[in-house]
Amino acid sequence: MNDQGEFALNQENIDQMFTYECPDSLNIALIGKTGAGKSSFINAFRGLSNSSSDAAEESVGPNAQLVEIKNSKFSHRIHNSEIEIDINFFDSMGFNDENDTKIDLFLDKIKSEFKISEFDAIVFVTQGKLSKNELEIARKYESKNVMLFFVYNKIDNYLQDQIRKLTGSFKRNLSLDEQYFKNKEKLDELVQSGINTLCKIIDEQNVFESFLNDMKLYDSKLLKNKNYKDKIIKKSIYLITSNSEDFLNPNYSKDGKRLKNEIENHLITAKLNNYNINLLDVFSQRVIRYKKKYLFSNLFNGIKLKVFGNTMVNIIPFLDTLIGNIPYINAISEEELVNELKKNFLKQFGIYELQEKLRNEPSSISSNETKIIQLKELMKKIQNDEIINNLELLIQNVNNTRSSNIKAKLKDFITKILPSFGIGLANVGDDLIRFLPSISVKIASGLLAILALLTIPLTAAIYFIFLKISFEKILFRYEEYALIIYELLHEND
C-alpha cells in the first residue's frame, strides 16, 4: 500500500508465489525390521553387490539392529545431460517387536545430524508384514507430504520356499527363472495374495488418511469409488528382490525397474521442477496428490500476524505486497491478476499444457476421438467452474481492504464469499479455534453478530484464516480436475 492507500502488483510478485528453492539432493529414509533387507536394497538400487567396498553393510547377529547415525548415509549420484543430483539413502536402525518404538526417534536424529528439514520419501522394506509403529510412522509422514514406497522384498526367497511346497524341492541345478515359469500360474496367485494382504493392512490402518479424507470431499463419483482407493494403495507397493543381480529381473522382481525409474527419474524430476505435473506421465498421479499441499504451503509462506502475542496465521506473500508499505510501478489490473493466477494454477497442475495440446495437436494426446471430446468437455467445465471463478471475488475483496474498513470487508467475506464456496460459519469453527484458541465455539458460530466488538488485530487474523480456507477450496478443485483428467488419460494402465 502506498501513501495514498492504493494497492499495486507487478508480474514479479505473481511469479514469486510459484517459485521454490531448487534442491541439491533427494533424501530418502529406509525403515524395516532386522533382516528385511534394507542394506541390500540400498546396494541393489545403486547397482552394487553386498561385497562391494562402498556397499551398505548387511546387519547380522544379535546386535543387528544397531546403526550409527553418522554411518547411516549412502549416496547415489545421478549424472546425465539433464540432471546432476545426489540421492541420499539413510539406513535406519533395524528393529524387532520389542524396540520398534525407537524408529521415529532415530529418524529425527538422522534429520538433525544431516540438517534435513524433511525426508523427500520413505521406503518401508518388508517381507509382507508391517508393525503397528511402522504404520503409524507411515501415516504421520504421509500427512506431512512425504512420498511413501512400500517394498515387498526378497521375493526370490519367497518363491523358492513356495516352489519347495508345491513340488517337494527346489532344484539347485535349475535357475529360479526356469522353476518359476513351470509353476508360474500358482506362484503368481500366491504372490498376488500376499500383495492383497499388504494392501488390506495399509487400508485398515488408514495410512493414506489425509488423501482418503480429501477423496470424501470430491464431487466426482469416480474418485469416491473404492476401486480408485484400492488402486492408489496398490501402486504404492513394489515387489522386488534386493539381490543386485536380479533387482531388475521383470520375471519375479516385477517392480524393481518401476521403482528405480520412479525414484531416479520421476521423483527427481518432480522435485527439481517444483512438483510441476505432466498429466501424460503415469507417475503424475502420485505428484498430483502432493502438489496442492506444496502449492498451498508456498502461497501462505510469508510473514506471521501476531495477535495477543501468539502467532496465529501466515499471510500470503502477495497479500503482503497488497497491504504492505512498498509501492510498485508497472501495476497490473485486477482482471489481469485473476487471469494470471488462474493460468499459473492450471500450469501447476499440468492442465494448461494439456489445453495447448488439445488446441494445437490433439493426436499427441490420444488417437481416441471419444477421449479427446471428453477432455475438451472437461476443459470447458474447468473454465466455467464456480469455485475456481470465485478467485475474482477473493481478489476484489483483498484489493479493496484497508485497515480502516477491515471489519466491513470481513463482513463481506462472511456474507458473500464464504457462501459462494458453499462454506458456512459452522463449517469453519474448528479452523478458527485451531488458529485462535481464544475463540469459543459460540463466538465462532455467531461471529457476524459480534463483529463490531472485535479488535482490529483479531479481525485481521480471522480475515486471513477465511482467506486461506477459500484459497484451499480453489486449489482442491484444481486437484480434483487434474486427477479426473489423469484417470481419463490412463484408464487402461
Protein Blocks (a to p, Z undefined) as FASTA:
>chain_A
ZZkopacddfklmmmmmcccddfbdcddddddehilmmmmmmmmnopafkbmkbccdded
jklmpccfklmpccdddddfkbccdddddddddddfklmmmmmmmmmmmmmmnopabafb
dcdddehiacfklmmmmmmmmmnopacddddehklmmmmmmmmmmnopacfkbcfklmmm
mmmmmmmmmmmmmmmmmmmmmmmnommmmmmmmmmmpmblklmpmklmmmmmmmmpccdd
fbfklmmmmklmmmlmmmmmmmmmmmmmmmmnoopacfkbmklmmmmmmmmmmmmmmmmm
ccdddeehiafbdcdfklmmmmmmbdcehiacfklmmmmmmmmmmmmnommmmmmmmmmm
mmlmomclklmmmmmmmmmmmmmpmklmmmmmmmmmmmmpcfklmmmmmmmmmmmmmmmn
opafklmmmmmmmmmmmbcfklmmmmmmmmmmpcfklmmmmmmmmmmmmmmmmmmmmmmm
mmmmmmmmmmmZZ
